[in-house]
Amino acid sequence: MKPDSKKVTEFRVAHEGTDLFVIKEALAIPPAYFALIDEMMTAAFNPKHQTNIRGDLPPFGEKKMLFLGDQAQFPPTGGPAVYDDGRTVCNSLKTKREAK
C-alpha cells in the first residue's frame, strides 16, 4: 500500500487526530484483516517505516489500539478465528465423521 495513494491520504486526514482506535468484536475478524489494518495504518501514520528504540517496526502505525471481543461467540465467517490454533476445525470434522 503506497503512503501517497488517495485511499491512504483520505484515511490519514480523517483519522490524524485520533489517539485510540477501538475495534469491537475483534475476535470475529479473520487474522488476514488485521494484517490489512496494520498495513493501512502503517502507510498512513508511519509512511517512512521508522523503527522504535529496539529496531522494530511499530504495529498499526504506532497508534494505540484496543481490541474487544468474546471468545465464546461464533468464529468469523471467511477465515479462522484469531484465537484458533487449528484444532477446533479438526475436532469438529472428526466428530462429524464419527457421527456418521
MODELLER restraints for C-alpha pairs under 7 A, 6 or more apart:
rsr = mdl.restraints
at = mdl.atoms
rsr.add(forms.Gaussian(group=physical.xy_distance, feature=features.Distance(at['CA:1:A'], at['CA:39:A']), mean=6.93, stdev=0.5))
rsr.add(forms.Gaussian(group=physical.xy_distance, feature=features.Distance(at['CA:1:A'], at['CA:40:A']), mean=6.86, stdev=0.5))
rsr.add(forms.Gaussian(group=physical.xy_distance, feature=features.Distance(at['CA:1:A'], at['CA:43:A']), mean=6.57, stdev=0.5))
rsr.add(forms.Gaussian(group=physical.xy_distance, feature=features.Distance(at['CA:2:A'], at['CA:43:A']), mean=6.49, stdev=0.5))
rsr.add(forms.Gaussian(group=physical.xy_distance, feature=features.Distance(at['CA:3:A'], at['CA:43:A']), mean=4.63, stdev=0.5))
rsr.add(forms.Gaussian(group=physical.xy_distance, feature=features.Distance(at['CA:3:A'], at['CA:44:A']), mean=5.84, stdev=0.5))
rsr.add(forms.Gaussian(group=physical.xy_distance, feature=features.Distance(at['CA:3:A'], at['CA:47:A']), mean=5.55, stdev=0.5))
rsr.add(forms.Gaussian(group=physical.xy_distance, feature=features.Distance(at['CA:8:A'], at['CA:40:A']), mean=6.73, stdev=0.5))
rsr.add(forms.Gaussian(group=physical.xy_distance, feature=features.Distance(at['CA:8:A'], at['CA:43:A']), mean=6.76, stdev=0.5))
rsr.add(forms.Gaussian(group=physical.xy_distance, feature=features.Distance(at['CA:8:A'], at['CA:44:A']), mean=5.54, stdev=0.5))
rsr.add(forms.Gaussian(group=physical.xy_distance, feature=features.Distance(at['CA:9:A'], at['CA:44:A']), mean=6.72, stdev=0.5))
rsr.add(forms.Gaussian(group=physical.xy_distance, feature=features.Distance(at['CA:11:A'], at['CA:44:A']), mean=6.95, stdev=0.5))
rsr.add(forms.Gaussian(group=physical.xy_distance, feature=features.Distance(at['CA:12:A'], at['CA:44:A']), mean=5.16, stdev=0.5))
rsr.add(forms.Gaussian(group=physical.xy_distance, feature=features.Distance(at['CA:12:A'], at['CA:45:A']), mean=6.81, stdev=0.5))
rsr.add(forms.Gaussian(group=physical.xy_distance, feature=features.Distance(at['CA:19:A'], at['CA:63:A']), mean=6.65, stdev=0.5))
rsr.add(forms.Gaussian(group=physical.xy_distance, feature=features.Distance(at['CA:19:A'], at['CA:64:A']), mean=6.47, stdev=0.5))
rsr.add(forms.Gaussian(group=physical.xy_distance, feature=features.Distance(at['CA:20:A'], at['CA:63:A']), mean=6.70, stdev=0.5))
rsr.add(forms.Gaussian(group=physical.xy_distance, feature=features.Distance(at['CA:20:A'], at['CA:64:A']), mean=4.90, stdev=0.5))
rsr.add(forms.Gaussian(group=physical.xy_distance, feature=features.Distance(at['CA:20:A'], at['CA:65:A']), mean=5.76, stdev=0.5))
rsr.add(forms.Gaussian(group=physical.xy_distance, feature=features.Distance(at['CA:21:A'], at['CA:64:A']), mean=6.28, stdev=0.5))
rsr.add(forms.Gaussian(group=physical.xy_distance, feature=features.Distance(at['CA:21:A'], at['CA:65:A']), mean=4.91, stdev=0.5))
rsr.add(forms.Gaussian(group=physical.xy_distance, feature=features.Distance(at['CA:21:A'], at['CA:66:A']), mean=6.22, stdev=0.5))
rsr.add(forms.Gaussian(group=physical.xy_distance, feature=features.Distance(at['CA:22:A'], at['CA:65:A']), mean=5.98, stdev=0.5))
rsr.add(forms.Gaussian(group=physical.xy_distance, feature=features.Distance(at['CA:22:A'], at['CA:66:A']), mean=4.75, stdev=0.5))
rsr.add(forms.Gaussian(group=physical.xy_distance, feature=features.Distance(at['CA:22:A'], at['CA:67:A']), mean=6.04, stdev=0.5))
rsr.add(forms.Gaussian(group=physical.xy_distance, feature=features.Distance(at['CA:23:A'], at['CA:66:A']), mean=6.20, stdev=0.5))
rsr.add(forms.Gaussian(group=physical.xy_distance, feature=features.Distance(at['CA:23:A'], at['CA:67:A']), mean=4.95, stdev=0.5))
rsr.add(forms.Gaussian(group=physical.xy_distance, feature=features.Distance(at['CA:23:A'], at['CA:68:A']), mean=6.17, stdev=0.5))
rsr.add(forms.Gaussian(group=physical.xy_distance, feature=features.Distance(at['CA:24:A'], at['CA:67:A']), mean=6.24, stdev=0.5))
rsr.add(forms.Gaussian(group=physical.xy_distance, feature=features.Distance(at['CA:24:A'], at['CA:68:A']), mean=4.89, stdev=0.5))
rsr.add(forms.Gaussian(group=physical.xy_distance, feature=features.Distance(at['CA:24:A'], at['CA:69:A']), mean=6.24, stdev=0.5))
rsr.add(forms.Gaussian(group=physical.xy_distance, feature=features.Distance(at['CA:25:A'], at['CA:68:A']), mean=5.65, stdev=0.5))
rsr.add(forms.Gaussian(group=physical.xy_distance, feature=features.Distance(at['CA:25:A'], at['CA:69:A']), mean=4.39, stdev=0.5))
rsr.add(forms.Gaussian(group=physical.xy_distance, feature=features.Distance(at['CA:26:A'], at['CA:67:A']), mean=5.62, stdev=0.5))
rsr.add(forms.Gaussian(group=physical.xy_distance, feature=features.Distance(at['CA:26:A'], at['CA:68:A']), mean=5.53, stdev=0.5))
rsr.add(forms.Gaussian(group=physical.xy_distance, feature=features.Distance(at['CA:26:A'], at['CA:69:A']), mean=5.17, stdev=0.5))
rsr.add(forms.Gaussian(group=physical.xy_distance, feature=features.Distance(at['CA:27:A'], at['CA:69:A']), mean=5.17, stdev=0.5))
rsr.add(forms.Gaussian(group=physical.xy_distance, feature=features.Distance(at['CA:27:A'], at['CA:70:A']), mean=6.66, stdev=0.5))
rsr.add(forms.Gaussian(group=physical.xy_distance, feature=features.Distance(at['CA:27:A'], at['CA:71:A']), mean=6.73, stdev=0.5))
rsr.add(forms.Gaussian(group=physical.xy_distance, feature=features.Distance(at['CA:27:A'], at['CA:81:A']), mean=6.38, stdev=0.5))
rsr.add(forms.Gaussian(group=physical.xy_distance, feature=features.Distance(at['CA:27:A'], at['CA:82:A']), mean=6.03, stdev=0.5))
rsr.add(forms.Gaussian(group=physical.xy_distance, feature=features.Distance(at['CA:28:A'], at['CA:75:A']), mean=5.87, stdev=0.5))
rsr.add(forms.Gaussian(group=physical.xy_distance, feature=features.Distance(at['CA:28:A'], at['CA:76:A']), mean=4.43, stdev=0.5))
rsr.add(forms.Gaussian(group=physical.xy_distance, feature=features.Distance(at['CA:28:A'], at['CA:81:A']), mean=6.56, stdev=0.5))
rsr.add(forms.Gaussian(group=physical.xy_distance, feature=features.Distance(at['CA:29:A'], at['CA:76:A']), mean=5.81, stdev=0.5))
rsr.add(forms.Gaussian(group=physical.xy_distance, feature=features.Distance(at['CA:29:A'], at['CA:81:A']), mean=6.93, stdev=0.5))
rsr.add(forms.Gaussian(group=physical.xy_distance, feature=features.Distance(at['CA:30:A'], at['CA:76:A']), mean=6.18, stdev=0.5))
rsr.add(forms.Gaussian(group=physical.xy_distance, feature=features.Distance(at['CA:30:A'], at['CA:79:A']), mean=5.21, stdev=0.5))
rsr.add(forms.Gaussian(group=physical.xy_distance, feature=features.Distance(at['CA:30:A'], at['CA:80:A']), mean=5.74, stdev=0.5))
rsr.add(forms.Gaussian(group=physical.xy_distance, feature=features.Distance(at['CA:30:A'], at['CA:81:A']), mean=5.61, stdev=0.5))
rsr.add(forms.Gaussian(group=physical.xy_distance, feature=features.Distance(at['CA:30:A'], at['CA:82:A']), mean=6.26, stdev=0.5))
rsr.add(forms.Gaussian(group=physical.xy_distance, feature=features.Distance(at['CA:31:A'], at['CA:81:A']), mean=6.95, stdev=0.5))
rsr.add(forms.Gaussian(group=physical.xy_distance, feature=features.Distance(at['CA:31:A'], at['CA:82:A']), mean=5.51, stdev=0.5))
rsr.add(forms.Gaussian(group=physical.xy_distance, feature=features.Distance(at['CA:38:A'], at['CA:59:A']), mean=6.19, stdev=0.5))
rsr.add(forms.Gaussian(group=physical.xy_distance, feature=features.Distance(at['CA:38:A'], at['CA:60:A']), mean=4.46, stdev=0.5))
rsr.add(forms.Gaussian(group=physical.xy_distance, feature=features.Distance(at['CA:41:A'], at['CA:60:A']), mean=5.02, stdev=0.5))
rsr.add(forms.Gaussian(group=physical.xy_distance, feature=features.Distance(at['CA:41:A'], at['CA:61:A']), mean=4.99, stdev=0.5))
rsr.add(forms.Gaussian(group=physical.xy_distance, feature=features.Distance(at['CA:42:A'], at['CA:60:A']), mean=5.38, stdev=0.5))
rsr.add(forms.Gaussian(group=physical.xy_distance, feature=features.Distance(at['CA:42:A'], at['CA:61:A']), mean=3.81, stdev=0.5))
rsr.add(forms.Gaussian(group=physical.xy_distance, feature=features.Distance(at['CA:45:A'], at['CA:61:A']), mean=4.87, stdev=0.5))
rsr.add(forms.Gaussian(group=physical.xy_distance, feature=features.Distance(at['CA:46:A'], at['CA:61:A']), mean=4.97, stdev=0.5))
rsr.add(forms.Gaussian(group=physical.xy_distance, feature=features.Distance(at['CA:49:A'], at['CA:57:A']), mean=6.50, stdev=0.5))
rsr.add(forms.Gaussian(group=physical.xy_distance, feature=features.Distance(at['CA:50:A'], at['CA:57:A']), mean=6.57, stdev=0.5))
rsr.add(forms.Gaussian(group=physical.xy_distance, feature=features.Distance(at['CA:51:A'], at['CA:57:A']), mean=4.55, stdev=0.5))
rsr.add(forms.Gaussian(group=physical.xy_distance, feature=features.Distance(at['CA:51:A'], at['CA:58:A']), mean=6.46, stdev=0.5))
rsr.add(forms.Gaussian(group=physical.xy_distance, feature=features.Distance(at['CA:52:A'], at['CA:58:A']), mean=6.45, stdev=0.5))
rsr.add(forms.Gaussian(group=physical.xy_distance, feature=features.Distance(at['CA:75:A'], at['CA:81:A']), mean=5.49, stdev=0.5))
